[in-house]
Amino acid sequence: MFFMIFDPAPLSSAMVAGMTSEGGGAVAFPVMTLALGVAPSVARDFSLMVQSCGMSAASFAIFWMKIKIEWHSVVFCGFGAIFGIIFGLEVC
């Protein structure tokens, strides 16, 4: 696993995937498994790590810079997310 830290191929694919609107995992996982030959479990974990680091950095920046949050949007999106979780767990 240590050799992947300095290997530019996974890092550059994660950087390109993070710049897309689809999210890091949707692009990085197929590229890493199909094009780079990385094991699917490693590609999955790497994609989740890239996504969680990016979201954590963004939330830290929002709170640290004291950016005003539109709470109406957060509430409505939260209700939609709760409905989606219940629907996804019960139906699928």
N, C-alpha and C positions, 0 to 999 in steps of 0.2 A: 504494500500500500504506500510505503514511503516514496517509491520511485514515481508514483503518479503526481506527487507534489511538484516535481521539477519537470515533468513531461509537458511540453507546451500544447499537445493535441487536445487532451481533455479540458485544459483550462481555456484554450481558445474557443473550443466548441461551447463551453458553458458561457463564455462571454458573449458570443454571438446569440446563443439561445436566450440569454437574459435581455438582450436588446430587442427581441421580438415581442409582439403583443400577445402571443399565445402562452407565454410563460416558459420558464427554463426547462421544466421537465418534459414538456410536449415536444421540444426540439432536441434537447440534449440526450434523452434516453435512446431514441432511434439511431441518432448519429453515433453514439458511443457503442451501442450493441452491434449495429450492422456495419458501419464504416470502420470503426476502430477495433472491433473484436473484443470489447470489454465484456466481462461476465454480466448477465442481466441483474444480478443482485447488487453488484458493485455500482453499475450504472444507475440503478434505482436509488440507492443510498446517496450517491453523489448528486443526483438531480434534486432530491429532497433537501440535501445539505445546502446546495446553492440557493434554492428557493427560500429556505428558512433564514439563511444569513441575509439575503436581500430584503426580506420582509422585516426582519428584526432591525436592520440598519435604517430602513425607511421609517418604521415606527419610532425609533429612537430620535431620528432627525425631526420628525413632526413634533414630538413632545419637547425636545430640547430647544427648538426654534420657536416654540409656543405658537404654532400655526393654528388658526381658528378652525375648529372642526364643525361641520354641518351635522348636528346631531339628528335632525329629521331623517337625513339619508342613512345614517347609521342604524336608526331604529327600523326603518322600512326594509333595509337590506338584511338586518338581523332577523326580522319576521320571515322574510323570504328564505333565508338560510335555514331557519328552524324547520319550516315546512319542507324544504328540500331534503334535509337530513332525515326527517321522519318518513317522508315518501320513499327515499332511497333505501332506508334500512328495512322498511316493511315490504316494499314491492320487490326489490331486487334481491 
